[in-house]
Amino acid sequence: MDYFELNNGVKVPALGFGTYQIPASITEKNVANAISLGYRSIDTAQNYGNEAEVGAAVNSSEISRDQFFITSKTQTSGYRSTLRGIDESLSESKLDYLDLMIIHWPTIDNSGTFKALEKAYKAGKLRAIGVSNFNSSKLQNLIDNSEIKPMVDQIETHIYWQQKKMHEFLKENGILHESWAPLGEGMSPVLNDPGLIQIASKHNKSTAQIILRFQTQQNIMVIPKSTNPRHIADNLNIFDFKLSDDEIKIIQDLDQGHSEINWPASMVQEAY
């Protein structure tokens, strides 16, 4: 496993296990399997409805809690409701703390919502705080009006939308770029891209592994989601090779600069 360091010194695995749209009924089983394979970073959210199952898998493992990096996301707007939501997430998951809590989407009251994260961070309930789906203008406004700089921005990022402009903004501000939908959420033909297939063949890897390795080599944290045991294992098996500069350039040139998830108009590439 490779690791990145957040701007507060906390180290985070470069690759984690996503649980978006995994039904609660099978979440614990899938997370437990991921843990057994070596995953230590697990991503959930209040509106996924599976925080309890993620926590159960972590708590039932024989691995020390401090070896995990557990992320959840707020589904609230404003100071008081977010404070309550953080405590509810801890209660649901039966965890004493979360390693990262992020604002899931920009809200009516980003400042108040983030102030709640700051308070919970200072109280030791959260080891790191950040945002998700914030473009550069929204994130800059939050930075300008917050005591603590966000540590992560989790945004849609994949080969056909590499977020190059936003990546540079995050790098300049010392904020880790985290990708959701690193494989295009199954909505894109990217896994069958001829250029990626050729590179994958050279390394004896799958195109999915090439995509994940490309992003981690760009200092982007990834959280691929799967319920296929083979894919879960394969997604983790990307740290035994490196892409060459020429291969990285080929992949960079595949960028189409658009979302696969139908973002709101205010969040499209031009806003980044």
C-alpha positions in Angstrom: 0.0 0.0 0.0 1.1 3.5 -0.8 0.2 6.4 1.6 -0.5 10.1 1.3 -0.1 12.6 4.1 -2.8 15.1 4.8 -2.0 18.7 5.7 -2.4 17.9 9.4 0.1 15.1 9.3 -2.4 12.2 9.2 -1.4 9.4 6.8 -4.1 7.9 4.7 -4.0 4.8 2.4 -3.8 5.7 -1.3 -6.6 3.2 -2.1 -9.7 2.4 -0.1 -12.9 0.4 -0.4 -16.1 2.3 -1.4 -19.5 1.3 -0.2 -21.8 3.6 -2.2 -25.0 1.7 -3.3 -24.0 -1.4 -1.4 -27.2 -2.5 0.4 -26.9 -2.6 4.2 -27.8 -6.3 4.1 -24.5 -7.2 2.4 -22.2 -4.3 3.5 -20.7 -6.0 6.5 -19.9 -9.2 4.5 -18.3 -7.2 1.7 -16.3 -4.9 4.0 -15.1 -7.8 6.1 -13.9 -9.5 2.9 -12.1 -6.3 1.9 -10.5 -6.1 5.3 -9.3 -9.7 5.0 -7.7 -8.9 1.7 -5.8 -5.9 3.1 -8.0 -2.9 2.8 -7.7 -0.5 5.7 -9.5 2.6 4.3 -13.3 2.3 4.1 -15.6 5.0 2.8 -19.2 5.3 3.8 -21.7 8.2 4.3 -24.8 9.1 6.3 -27.1 8.8 3.3 -25.6 5.4 2.3 -27.5 3.8 5.2 -24.7 1.4 5.9 -22.5 3.1 8.6 -23.6 0.6 11.1 -22.5 -2.3 8.9 -19.2 -0.7 8.1 -18.5 -0.2 11.8 -19.6 -3.8 12.6 -17.0 -5.2 10.1 -14.3 -3.0 11.6 -15.2 -3.8 15.2 -15.4 -7.6 14.5 -12.1 -7.8 12.8 -9.0 -8.8 14.8 -7.2 -5.7 13.5 -6.4 -2.7 15.8 -8.7 0.2 15.3 -5.7 2.5 14.7 -4.8 0.6 11.6 -8.0 1.7 9.9 -9.0 4.9 8.1 -12.8 5.2 8.2 -14.5 8.0 6.2 -18.1 9.2 6.5 -20.0 12.2 5.0 -22.5 14.6 6.4 -26.0 14.7 5.1 -26.9 18.0 7.0 -26.7 21.7 6.6 -25.7 24.1 9.4 -23.9 23.9 12.7 -26.3 22.3 15.1 -27.7 19.7 12.8 -24.2 18.7 11.6 -23.0 18.3 15.2 -25.9 16.0 15.9 -25.2 14.1 12.7 -21.6 13.5 13.6 -22.6 12.0 17.0 -25.3 9.9 15.2 -22.7 8.5 12.8 -20.4 7.6 15.7 -23.4 6.0 17.5 -24.5 4.1 14.4 -21.0 2.8 13.6 -20.1 2.1 17.2 -16.8 3.8 16.6 -15.1 6.1 19.1 -13.9 8.4 16.3 -14.0 8.7 12.6 -10.7 9.2 10.7 -12.3 11.6 8.2 -15.7 13.4 8.0 -16.5 15.4 4.9 -19.4 17.6 3.8 -21.1 15.4 1.2 -22.3 18.2 -1.1 -22.2 22.0 -0.8 -25.0 23.1 1.4 -27.0 26.3 2.1 -24.7 26.9 5.0 -21.2 25.6 4.2 -19.6 27.7 6.8 -21.8 26.6 9.6 -21.6 23.0 8.5 -17.8 23.1 8.4 -17.6 24.8 11.8 -19.3 21.8 13.2 -16.7 19.6 11.7 -14.0 21.8 13.2 -15.5 21.5 16.6 -15.7 17.7 16.4 -12.1 17.6 15.1 -10.9 19.7 18.0 -12.8 17.4 20.4 -11.0 14.3 19.0 -14.1 12.8 17.4 -12.6 13.2 13.9 -9.0 12.9 12.9 -9.4 14.8 9.7 -12.1 17.0 8.0 -12.9 18.0 4.5 -15.4 18.3 1.7 -16.8 16.5 -1.3 -18.1 17.9 -4.6 -16.8 21.4 -4.0 -15.4 23.3 -7.0 -12.6 25.7 -6.6 -14.7 28.8 -6.0 -16.8 27.1 -3.3 -13.7 25.6 -1.7 -11.8 28.9 -1.8 -14.8 30.6 -0.1 -14.8 28.0 2.6 -11.0 28.3 3.1 -11.3 32.0 3.5 -14.0 31.7 6.1 -12.8 28.8 8.2 -10.3 28.4 11.0 -9.0 25.0 9.8 -8.2 24.3 6.1 -10.0 21.3 4.7 -7.8 18.3 4.3 -9.6 16.5 1.5 -11.9 17.2 -1.4 -13.5 14.1 -2.8 -14.7 14.7 -6.3 -15.8 12.7 -9.4 -12.5 11.9 -11.1 -11.8 9.2 -13.7 -9.9 8.8 -17.0 -12.5 10.7 -19.0 -12.7 13.6 -16.4 -9.3 13.8 -14.9 -10.0 17.1 -13.1 -6.6 18.6 -14.1 -7.5 22.1 -13.3 -9.1 21.2 -9.9 -6.1 18.9 -9.1 -3.7 21.8 -9.5 -5.9 24.0 -7.3 -6.0 21.4 -4.6 -2.2 20.8 -4.8 -1.6 24.5 -4.5 -3.7 24.6 -1.4 -2.3 21.5 0.3 -5.6 19.6 0.0 -5.7 16.0 -1.0 -7.5 15.2 -4.2 -9.7 12.1 -3.6 -11.6 10.4 -6.5 -15.0 9.0 -6.3 -16.1 7.0 -9.4 -12.4 6.3 -10.3 -13.6 3.6 -12.8 -16.5 5.7 -14.2 -19.2 4.1 -12.1 -19.9 1.6 -14.9 -21.4 4.4 -17.0 -18.5 4.8 -19.3 -16.8 2.5 -21.9 -13.4 3.4 -20.4 -12.6 -0.2 -19.3 -12.6 -1.1 -23.0 -10.5 1.8 -24.2 -8.0 0.4 -26.7 -5.1 2.5 -25.4 -5.7 1.3 -21.8 -6.0 -2.3 -23.0 -2.6 -2.1 -24.7 -1.0 -0.7 -21.6 -2.7 -3.3 -19.4 -1.4 -6.1 -21.6 2.1 -4.9 -21.2 1.9 -4.9 -17.4 -0.2 -8.1 -17.3 -2.9 -6.1 -15.5 -6.5 -5.3 -16.1 -7.6 -1.9 -17.4 -9.2 -1.2 -14.1 -5.9 -1.7 -12.4 -4.1 0.6 -14.9 -6.7 3.3 -14.2 -6.3 3.0 -10.4 -2.5 3.0 -10.6 -2.6 6.0 -12.9 -4.6 8.0 -10.4 -2.6 7.0 -7.3 0.6 7.9 -9.2 -0.9 11.4 -9.8 -1.3 11.6 -5.9 -5.0 11.0 -6.1 -6.6 8.9 -3.4 -9.1 6.3 -4.9 -12.1 4.4 -3.4 -13.3 1.9 -6.0 -16.5 0.0 -5.1 -17.3 -3.6 -6.0 -19.2 -6.5 -4.6 -17.3 -8.9 -6.9 -14.7 -10.7 -4.7 -12.3 -11.0 -7.6 -12.6 -7.3 -8.5 -12.2 -6.3 -4.8 -8.9 -8.3 -4.7 -7.7 -7.1 -8.1 -8.4 -3.4 -7.2 -6.0 -3.6 -4.3 -3.3 -5.3 -6.3 -1.8 -2.2 -8.0 1.3 -1.4 -6.0 3.7 -3.9 -7.6 4.2 -1.9 -10.8 4.6 1.7 -12.0 3.4 3.3 -15.2 6.1 5.0 -17.3 6.1 8.7 -18.1 5.1 7.8 -21.7 2.2 5.6 -20.5 1.0 8.4 -18.2 1.1 10.8 -21.1 -1.0 8.4 -23.2 -3.6 8.2 -20.4 -3.6 11.9 -19.8 -4.5 12.5 -23.4 -7.6 10.3 -23.0 -9.2 13.1 -20.9 -12.5 14.2 -22.3 -13.2 16.8 -19.7 -16.7 15.9 -18.8 -18.7 14.2 -16.1 -20.3 10.7 -16.4 -22.7 11.4 -13.5 -24.7 14.5 -14.8 -23.4 17.1 -12.5 -25.4 20.3 -11.8 -24.6 23.0 -14.3 -22.7 25.0 -11.7 -20.3 22.2 -11.1 -19.2 21.3 -14.7 -15.6 21.5 -16.0 -15.6 25.3 -16.6 -16.4 25.9 -12.9 -13.3 23.9 -12.0 
